[in-house]
Amino acid sequence: MACTFLEIRISKGIELEFIAKRIGIAVDKLDGYEQNTKTMPCSIAVKLCKVYKIASFDQIKF
């Protein structure tokens, strides 16, 4: 079943600030991507997949 990056982060109990710092972007940008108020670049999606250890975009609901 596909999940959003927000659902994945919450299920792992990870703070938004930690992930934003880990991938090198501002907290408000990551929040916008998670809330779908901003279009997420592929480069950010790839970084998030690496951080969350997700092997395929098929597991992500955009």
C-alpha positions as CSV (number, residue, x, y, z in Angstrom):
1,M,0.0,0.0,0.0
2,A,1.3,3.4,-1.0
3,C,1.8,6.1,1.7
4,T,2.7,9.8,1.6
5,F,6.0,11.0,2.9
6,L,4.1,12.6,5.8
7,E,2.5,9.3,6.8
8,I,5.9,7.6,6.6
9,R,7.6,10.2,8.8
10,I,4.9,10.2,11.4
11,S,4.8,6.3,11.5
12,K,8.5,6.3,12.2
13,G,8.1,8.9,14.9
14,I,10.6,11.3,13.3
15,E,10.4,15.1,13.7
16,L,9.9,17.4,10.7
17,E,12.9,19.5,11.7
18,F,15.2,16.4,11.8
19,I,14.3,15.4,8.2
20,A,14.6,18.9,6.9
21,K,18.1,19.3,8.3
22,R,19.0,15.8,7.1
23,I,18.1,16.6,3.5
24,G,19.3,20.2,3.6
25,I,16.1,22.2,3.2
26,A,14.1,24.6,5.3
27,V,11.5,23.2,7.6
28,D,8.7,25.3,6.0
29,K,9.6,23.9,2.5
30,L,9.4,20.3,3.7
31,D,6.2,21.0,5.5
32,G,4.8,22.5,2.3
33,Y,5.8,19.4,0.3
34,E,4.3,17.1,2.9
35,Q,1.0,19.0,3.0
36,N,1.0,19.2,-0.8
37,T,0.9,23.0,-0.9
38,K,4.2,23.0,-2.8
39,T,5.3,20.9,-5.7
40,M,8.1,18.5,-4.6
41,P,11.1,18.3,-6.9
42,C,12.2,14.8,-7.8
43,S,15.6,15.5,-6.2
44,I,13.9,16.0,-2.8
45,A,11.7,12.9,-3.3
46,V,14.8,10.8,-4.0
47,K,16.5,12.2,-0.9
48,L,13.5,11.4,1.2
49,C,13.4,7.8,-0.2
50,K,17.0,7.4,0.8
51,V,16.4,8.7,4.3
52,Y,13.3,6.5,4.9
53,K,15.0,3.5,3.1
54,I,12.3,3.3,0.5
55,A,13.3,1.2,-2.5
56,S,10.7,2.4,-5.1
57,F,8.5,5.3,-5.9
58,D,5.7,2.7,-6.2
59,Q,5.5,2.8,-2.4
60,I,4.9,6.5,-2.3
61,K,1.5,8.3,-2.8
62,F,2.1,11.7,-4.4
